[in-house]
C-alpha cells in the first residue's frame, strides 16, 4: 500500500512547543541555520558530535513546520532510536498528534501530524511529508542502501525539506555540502560544554577468554563490582557475547546484567531494565552503538580490533559515555590484541574534535 501526500490542514494551535530547556550558543547558531534552510526549502546537514544536543536543535524547526500546519516525519534506521525519540517528541509537543511506526510495533499506521518511524516505513509513502528529518544517516541499514535513499527522496513533497543528522556523516553527504547542494551546521562541543571522553587503550597479550577470563579484563570487572559502576560492554558478534556472558554468570554471579542483540525479541524491555538501574551491566553488539542515552556509565569495547568495529562505530560507541552534565568524565576502554587502523583513527578523530573546541 502506497500512502500519498494529503492536503489535509491540521488544526491550528495556540502553542506547539512546550519545552523549558535552554539552548547553548552553538545550538542557537545551528537552529538559526536550520530555520534559514527551512525558509528557503533547502536540504540541510547537522554534523554534530555525539551528545551535542541534535534532538533539542530540531525542536524550533518542528515548531515552525507545525505553525504552517505541515506534516513531519522523523526517521532513523534503528528501531531503538525511534523508541527513545518518541516520548521525547511527545513530551515537548503534547497537543500535537504523534505516531510511532516500525516493523515491531503493534500500532497500525494512522494519519498524524508528526510520525516517528524507521526509514523502512518511508517505502510506503509518496510525496507525503513537508519536513523529513533523518537521524543517524550514516547508520546500518541506511548507509549505502540505494532503495532506502530512494524512499527518502520520494516520500517528501517537492517543496519540502530534508534534514540529515549525524555525528559521523557519510562522504556522499559531505560531497553535497562541498558542491553546495545542501547547507551545513557543525557542532564540535557537547551541550554541557565538556569534551568527549577519550578512550583508554589496553593491549591484551592473549584472547579475552585466556584462562577463562583474561586477567586484565578480570581486574577491570573487579573494579566495576567494588565501585558499583554501571557499564555497557560491547562485543563484535553474538557468539562472542554469549560465550562471555556464560563466564560472567560463572565467575561473577553477583553482577546483575542483561545481554542484547539484533536477534533479541526482548531487546527493548532489556534496555529499559538497564535504564531503570534494575541491572548493573548491559552486554551488547553494535546494535546499541548509537541513539541510546544512559547517565553515569562506563563503556568497554572487547575485541575492539575486530572487523565489525569500524572507525565510525568506535566513535559512536565511545559517544555513549559522558552524556550527562554531572558525569561528563565517564570512562571509555578499548581492549584489543592488535592496535589497528580503525582504533587509531577513532581515537585520533575524538582527540581532533576536542582540540577544535579549545
Buried (B, 14 or more C-beta within 10 A) or exposed (E): EEBEBEEEEBEEEEEBBEBEEEBBEBBEBBBEBBBEBBEEEBBBBBBBBBBBBBBBBBBBBBBBBBEEBBBBBBBBBBBBBBBBBBEBBBEBBEEBEBBBBBEEBEEEBEEBBBBBBBBBBBBBBBBBBBBBBBBBBBBBEBBEBEEBBEBBEBBBBEEBBBBBBBBBBBEEBBEBBEEEEBBBBBBBBBBBEBBBBBBEBBEBEEEBEEEEBBEBBBEBBEEBBEEEBBBBBBBBBBEBBEEBBEBBEEEBEEBEBBBBBBEBEEBBEBBEBBBEEEBBBBBBBBBBBBBBBBBBBBBBBBBBBBEBBBBBBBBBBBBBBBBBEEBBEBBBBBBBBEBBEBBEBBBEBBBEBBEEBE
